[in-house]
Amino acid sequence: MDKTLKEWLFAQASYYLEYLQPRKSIALLEAMRQMEPENPDVHRMLSYAYLQTDQPAESIKAADSFLQYVKPGTDTRAIKWIKGRALLRKKKLKKAAVR
């Protein structure tokens, strides 16, 4: 992928997340994931965007993908926080469905 295009897509996806438009961010990030499936940054941002759209299962999958592709020694506290929030949300949604 062209570096300039990649930077623009990341900037747009970040903008959409910052201004509470995670669905638009997901659309861009999913396209980027198709072009660069082993890019951990794409998976990290996807995990957060899915969390913001109440899609905890997708958030967890993206977090796991991030952990799979990230370089050893990278700080993973943020993704673990996102995954933890997604696990809690998934649990709450499951409880609500049972009632």
C-alpha positions in Angstrom: 0.0 0.0 0.0 1.2 3.5 -0.8 2.6 5.1 2.4 0.7 8.4 1.7 -2.6 6.6 1.3 -2.0 4.5 4.4 -1.3 7.6 6.5 -4.4 9.3 5.1 -6.6 6.2 5.9 -5.2 6.0 9.4 -5.8 9.8 9.9 -9.3 9.5 8.7 -10.1 6.4 10.8 -8.6 8.2 13.9 -10.7 11.3 13.1 -13.9 9.3 12.9 -13.1 7.6 16.2 -12.3 10.8 17.9 -15.5 12.5 16.7 -17.7 9.5 17.7 -18.2 8.1 14.2 -16.9 4.5 14.8 -18.9 2.9 12.0 -17.2 5.1 9.4 -13.8 4.2 11.0 -14.7 0.5 10.8 -15.4 0.8 7.1 -12.0 2.3 6.4 -10.1 0.0 8.8 -11.8 -3.1 7.3 -10.6 -2.0 3.9 -7.1 -1.5 5.3 -7.2 -4.9 6.9 -7.9 -6.5 3.5 -4.8 -4.8 2.1 -2.5 -5.3 5.1 -3.9 -8.2 7.2 -0.8 -8.4 9.4 -0.7 -4.8 10.4 -1.2 -4.7 14.2 -2.2 -1.0 14.2 -5.2 -1.8 12.0 -6.3 -4.5 14.4 -5.8 -2.2 17.4 -8.0 0.5 16.0 -10.6 -2.0 14.8 -10.8 -3.4 18.3 -11.5 0.0 19.8 -14.0 0.9 17.0 -15.9 -2.4 17.5 -16.0 -1.7 21.2 -17.5 1.7 20.6 -20.3 0.2 18.4 -21.3 -2.5 20.9 -19.8 -5.3 18.9 -17.8 -7.0 21.7 -17.2 -10.3 19.9 -15.6 -8.5 16.9 -13.6 -6.3 19.3 -12.2 -9.4 21.0 -11.2 -10.9 17.7 -9.5 -7.8 16.6 -7.6 -7.6 19.9 -6.5 -11.2 19.6 -5.3 -10.4 16.0 -3.3 -7.4 17.3 -1.6 -9.6 19.9 -0.8 -12.2 17.2 0.9 -9.7 14.9 2.5 -7.2 17.3 6.3 -7.3 17.8 7.6 -8.9 20.9 8.3 -6.4 23.7 5.5 -4.0 22.6 3.4 -2.5 25.3 0.1 -4.3 25.1 -1.7 -2.7 28.2 -4.0 -0.6 26.0 -5.2 -3.5 23.9 -5.7 -5.7 27.0 -7.9 -2.9 28.5 -9.9 -2.8 25.3 -10.3 -6.6 25.3 -11.3 -6.5 29.0 -14.0 -3.9 28.3 -15.2 -6.0 25.4 -15.4 -9.1 27.5 -17.4 -7.3 30.2 -19.8 -5.9 27.6 -20.2 -9.3 26.0 -21.0 -10.7 29.4 -23.6 -8.0 30.1 -25.2 -8.5 26.7 -25.4 -12.2 27.3 -27.0 -11.6 30.7 -29.5 -9.2 29.2 -30.5 -11.7 26.5 -31.2 -14.4 29.1 -33.7 -12.2 31.0 
